[in-house]
Amino acid sequence: MVTLAEVAQHAGVSASTVSYVLSGKRSISANTRQRVERSIRELGYHPNAGARALASSRSNIIALMVPLRTDMYVPVMMEIAIAVATTARTHGYDVLLLTGEEGPDAVRRVSGSGLADGMILMDVELDDERLPLLRDGGAPGRAESGVGDDQPAVLIGLPADTTGLTCVDLDFKATGALCVEHLATLGHRDVAVIGEAPAVYERHTGFAERTLDGLRSRGRELGLRLLHRPCEGGYDAMAATLARILDERPGTTGFVVQNESAVEPLLALLRQQGRAVPEDVSVVAICPEQVAVQASVRLTSVAIPAQEMGRHAVEQLVAKLDGRGGDEVVLLAPELTVRASSGPAPVQ
């Protein structure tokens, strides 16, 4: 087993310098830190977790709060979680995964127990009840929660008010705008939005609300007639939703889908009705790349950058833990990839 002294000799520094790099107790120059970290990697050094925690007053654990709700698309949540875990390991942290729907109680429990050095929170609502416990400057509930400046947090998601918070997310408002712009450019004027399950909107989940805001505001500017209908997903729910849409707006020629479990049922139902994609109707999806390219019709889509979101969140949190980061909102720009599911609106 490689020892700390061997790392010090390999890096050409003292053993105490290696210890300071590991513990973060003293400021070390960037060049020296990089040299020590390179020696650690090359030699395969693994410090004793218990000893390191005692020496640094840190657990070297990040808590990741991922409420696994039945109305959410779990594969995307798990892809983000895996990206968080793999990125955390490159920075010397392990991840404690919390999947319950505990809300503020989970924040209090983690911060009060010293289980983790910092937190990453997902499934963020516009007025998320966890937020007062995370803000800097003594927000209500902060004192009794035990949350302090030594317990930084990062949100993967965007609440209504980002003051005193660090957030990472896809720019979902711009995403919605990009989707309707694409359909408007192709001549579509009646566009239906097939959204997430109703409960997602009832909770005012940030990504869904912001996408809808972008769709509606840009749609109005472009003179589109936009109809939004939530959908539970699955074949039966999609059949009922599509029937309702076509009954209300029989001239609908464009669909924007923000519900991964509704994508393939929608395409199947359109085929059954003799509506060709994209000759009769165009479909644009907001979904993971894999869903778009493996659909029965390759979908024009805006991809969910799950890995990038997870990586950015960890890097923001590690910067805070190292005393280098402040409150910041990182919005990832959406990119629309045109595939086989969108084309010019049919001549009426």
Residue pairs with C-beta under 8 A, 6 or more apart in sequence:
2 43
2 44
2 45
2 46
3 45
4 15
4 18
4 19
4 45
4 47
5 15
6 43
6 45
7 18
7 36
7 39
7 40
7 43
7 45
8 14
8 15
8 17
8 18
10 39
10 42
10 43
11 17
11 18
11 35
11 36
11 38
11 39
12 35
13 32
13 35
13 36
17 28
17 32
17 36
18 36
19 25
19 55
20 26
20 28
21 28
21 32
21 33
21 36
21 37
22 47
22 52
22 55
22 56
22 92
23 52
23 55
23 56
23 58
24 56
24 58
24 321
24 322
25 55
25 56
28 36
39 45
49 60
52 58
52 60
53 59
53 60
58 117
58 321
59 114
59 115
59 116
59 117
60 92
60 93
60 94
60 117
61 93
61 94
61 95
61 96
61 115
61 116
61 117
62 84
62 88
62 93
62 94
62 95
62 96
62 116
62 117
62 118
62 119
62 120
62 314
62 317
63 95
63 96
63 98
63 110
63 115
63 116
63 118
63 119
63 120
64 81
64 84
64 85
64 95
64 96
64 97
64 98
64 119
64 120
64 122
65 98
65 106
65 107
65 119
65 120
65 121
65 122
65 123
66 77
66 80
66 81
66 97
66 98
66 99
66 122
66 123
67 99
67 100
67 101
67 122
67 123
68 74
68 77
68 99
69 101
69 123
69 199
71 196
71 197
71 199
71 200
71 232
72 123
72 196
72 200
73 259
73 260
73 261
75 260
75 288
76 260
76 288
76 304
76 306
77 122
77 123
79 288
79 306
79 307
79 310
80 122
80 156
80 306
80 307
80 309
80 310
81 95
81 97
81 122
81 310
82 310
83 306
83 307
83 308
83 309
83 310
83 311
83 314
84 95
84 120
84 310
84 311
84 313
84 314
85 95
87 310
87 311
87 314
87 315
88 94
88 95
88 314
91 314
91 318
93 117
93 314
93 318
96 110
96 115
96 116
98 106
98 110
100 106
102 109
103 129
103 130
104 129
104 130
104 132
104 133
104 141
104 145
106 130
107 119
107 121
107 130
107 133
107 134
107 145
107 147
107 153
108 133
108 144
108 145
108 146
108 147
109 115
110 116
110 119
111 119
111 133
111 145
111 146
111 147
111 148
111 151
112 145
112 146
116 151
117 151
117 321
118 151
118 152
118 153
118 154
118 317
118 320
118 321
119 134
119 151
119 152
119 153
119 154
119 317
120 153
120 154
120 155
120 156
120 313
120 314
120 317
121 128
121 130
121 134
121 153
121 154
121 155
121 156
121 157
122 155
122 156
122 157
123 157
123 205
124 155
124 156
124 157
124 158
124 159
124 167
124 169
124 205
124 206
125 159
125 203
125 204
125 205
125 206
126 159
126 160
126 204
126 205
126 206
126 209
127 159
127 160
127 204
128 159
131 139
131 159
131 161
131 165
132 139
132 140
132 141
132 142
133 139
133 141
133 142
133 145
133 147
134 147
134 153
134 155
134 164
134 165
135 142
135 163
135 164
135 165
136 149
136 164
136 327
137 164
139 164
142 148
147 153
152 166
152 317
152 320
152 321
152 325
153 165
153 166
153 317
154 166
154 167
154 168
154 313
154 316
154 317
154 320
155 165
155 166
155 167
155 168
155 169
155 313
156 167
156 168
156 169
156 309
156 310
156 313
157 167
157 169
157 205
157 206
157 207
158 167
158 169
158 172
158 206
158 207
158 210
158 329
158 331
159 165
159 167
159 206
160 206
162 327
162 329
163 327
164 327
165 327
165 329
166 316
166 317
166 320
166 325
166 326
166 327
166 328
166 329
167 328
167 329
167 330
168 309
168 312
168 313
168 316
168 330
168 332
169 206
169 207
169 309
169 330
169 331
169 332
170 207
170 304
170 305
170 309
170 331
170 332
170 334
171 331
171 332
171 333
171 334
172 206
172 207
172 208
172 210
172 211
172 214
172 334
173 210
173 211
173 213
173 214
173 217
174 214
174 331
174 333
174 334
175 211
175 214
175 286
175 302
175 334
176 210
176 211
176 212
176 213
176 214
176 215
176 216
176 218
176 256
176 286
177 214
177 215
177 217
177 218
178 214
178 302
178 334
178 336
179 215
179 256
179 284
179 286
179 302
179 336
180 191
180 214
180 215
180 218
180 219
180 222
180 224
180 226
180 256
181 218
181 222
182 284
182 300
182 336
182 338
182 342
183 191
183 224
183 254
183 256
183 282
183 284
183 342
184 219
184 222
184 223
184 224
186 254
186 282
186 342
186 343
186 344
186 345
187 344
187 345
188 224
188 253
188 254
188 282
188 345
189 223
189 224
189 225
189 253
189 345
190 224
190 225
190 227
190 249
190 251
190 252
190 253
190 254
191 219
191 224
191 225
191 226
191 227
191 252
191 253
191 254
191 255
191 256
192 226
192 227
192 228
192 229
192 245
192 249
192 252
192 254
192 255
192 256
193 212
193 215
193 226
193 227
193 228
193 229
193 255
193 256
193 257
193 258
194 229
194 231
194 238
194 241
194 242
194 245
194 255
194 256
194 257
194 258
194 259
194 262
194 266
195 201
195 208
195 212
195 228
195 229
195 230
195 231
195 258
195 259
196 205
196 208
196 230
196 231
196 258
196 259
197 230
197 231
197 232
197 233
197 259
198 230
198 232
200 208
200 230
201 208
201 209
201 212
201 230
208 258
211 258
211 286
212 228
215 226
215 228
215 256
216 226
216 228
219 226
220 226
225 249
227 245
227 248
227 249
227 252
229 241
229 244
229 245
230 241
231 237
231 238
231 241
231 259
231 262
233 259
233 260
233 261
233 262
233 265
234 261
234 262
234 265
235 265
235 268
235 269
237 262
237 265
238 262
238 265
238 266
238 269
239 265
239 269
241 262
242 266
242 269
242 270
245 252
246 252
251 348
252 281
253 280
253 281
253 282
253 345
253 346
254 281
254 282
254 283
254 284
254 345
255 266
255 281
255 282
255 283
255 284
256 284
256 285
256 286
257 263
257 266
257 283
257 284
257 285
257 286
257 287
258 285
258 286
258 287
260 287
260 288
260 291
263 285
263 287
263 291
263 295
263 299
264 295
264 296
266 283
267 277
267 283
267 295
267 296
267 297
268 296
270 276
270 277
270 280
270 281
270 283
271 277
271 296
275 281
277 283
277 297
277 340
277 341
278 297
278 340
278 341
278 342
278 343
279 343
279 346
280 346
282 300
282 341
282 342
282 343
282 345
283 297
283 299
283 300
283 341
283 342
284 299
284 300
284 301
284 302
284 336
284 341
284 342
285 291
285 292
285 295
285 299
285 300
285 301
285 302
285 341
286 301
286 302
286 304
287 299
287 301
287 303
287 304
288 303
288 304
288 306
289 301
289 303
291 299
291 301
292 298
292 299
292 300
292 301
292 303
292 337
292 339
293 299
293 339
295 341
297 340
297 341
298 339
298 340
298 341
299 339
299 340
299 341
300 336
300 337
300 338
300 339
300 340
300 341
300 342
301 336
301 337
301 339
302 334
302 335
302 336
302 337
303 335
303 337
305 332
308 332
309 332
312 330
312 332
316 325
316 328
316 330
317 325
318 325
319 325
